[in-house]
Amino acid sequence: MPTFVTLIKFTQTGIEAIKDGPTRLDAAKRAYEAVGAKLKGFYLVTGRYDAIAILPTDRHQAAEGRHQVRAPGRQDPQLVQPHPAVT
């Protein structure tokens, strides 16, 4: 099964509501499960993005779940598929 990574940036509204993060994360897990996907990991990160979500699922489920969890205060998340490096 392919894995997808969602790159998330918070807007100022999202930053101000960061205390609601655990509740929003639980809602995101339920939304992904509703479309047949499972949120494998969620990480707050530093740099260009504020958070990433890891989803082992197909592209359709990842995209559908992403649209369902898009919350006020968060820009449209970017969905990417990582590929293993060849060594």
C-alpha positions as CSV (number, residue, x, y, z in Angstrom):
1,M,0.0,0.0,0.0
2,P,1.4,3.4,-0.9
3,T,2.1,6.0,1.8
4,F,1.2,9.6,1.5
5,V,2.4,12.6,3.6
6,T,0.2,15.6,4.1
7,L,2.2,18.9,4.6
8,I,0.2,21.3,6.8
9,K,0.6,25.0,7.3
10,F,-1.4,26.9,10.0
11,T,-2.8,30.3,9.4
12,Q,-2.8,32.9,12.1
13,T,-6.3,31.7,13.2
14,G,-5.0,28.1,13.4
15,I,-2.0,29.2,15.5
16,E,-4.3,31.1,17.9
17,A,-6.5,28.0,18.2
18,I,-3.6,25.6,18.8
19,K,-4.9,24.7,22.2
20,D,-7.7,22.8,20.4
21,G,-5.1,20.7,18.6
22,P,-5.9,17.4,20.4
23,T,-9.6,17.7,19.7
24,R,-8.9,18.6,16.0
25,L,-6.5,15.6,15.7
26,D,-9.1,13.2,17.1
27,A,-11.6,14.6,14.6
28,A,-9.1,14.1,11.8
29,K,-8.5,10.5,12.8
30,R,-12.3,9.8,12.6
31,A,-12.6,11.6,9.2
32,Y,-9.8,9.5,7.7
33,E,-11.3,6.3,9.1
34,A,-14.7,7.3,7.6
35,V,-13.1,7.1,4.1
36,G,-11.2,3.9,4.8
37,A,-7.8,5.4,5.7
38,K,-5.9,5.4,8.9
39,L,-3.7,8.2,10.2
40,K,-0.4,6.5,11.0
41,G,1.4,9.5,12.4
42,F,1.0,13.2,13.0
43,Y,4.0,15.4,13.8
44,L,4.5,19.1,14.6
45,V,7.5,20.2,12.7
46,T,9.8,23.2,12.3
47,G,10.6,24.9,9.0
48,R,8.4,25.6,6.0
49,Y,5.5,23.5,7.4
50,D,3.9,23.4,10.8
51,A,2.8,19.7,10.8
52,I,2.8,16.6,8.8
53,A,0.4,13.6,8.7
54,I,1.4,10.2,7.5
55,L,-1.2,8.0,5.8
56,P,-0.6,4.5,4.4
57,T,-3.5,4.5,2.0
58,D,-4.4,5.0,-1.7
59,R,-4.4,8.4,-3.3
60,H,-8.2,8.7,-3.4
61,Q,-8.7,8.0,0.3
62,A,-5.9,10.3,1.2
63,A,-7.3,13.1,-0.9
64,E,-10.9,12.5,0.4
65,G,-9.8,12.5,4.0
66,R,-7.7,15.6,3.5
67,H,-10.7,17.5,2.3
68,Q,-12.9,16.3,5.2
69,V,-10.3,17.4,7.8
70,R,-9.5,20.8,6.4
71,A,-10.3,23.0,9.3
72,P,-10.7,26.8,9.6
73,G,-7.4,28.3,10.3
74,R,-5.4,25.9,8.2
75,Q,-4.4,26.4,4.6
76,D,-5.2,23.7,2.1
77,P,-2.8,20.9,3.0
78,Q,-0.4,19.6,0.3
79,L,-0.5,15.9,-0.3
80,V,2.7,14.2,-1.5
81,Q,3.8,10.6,-2.0
82,P,7.3,9.8,-0.8
83,H,9.5,7.4,-2.7
84,P,12.3,5.4,-1.1
85,A,15.8,6.4,-2.1
86,V,17.8,3.9,-4.0
87,T,21.1,3.1,-2.4
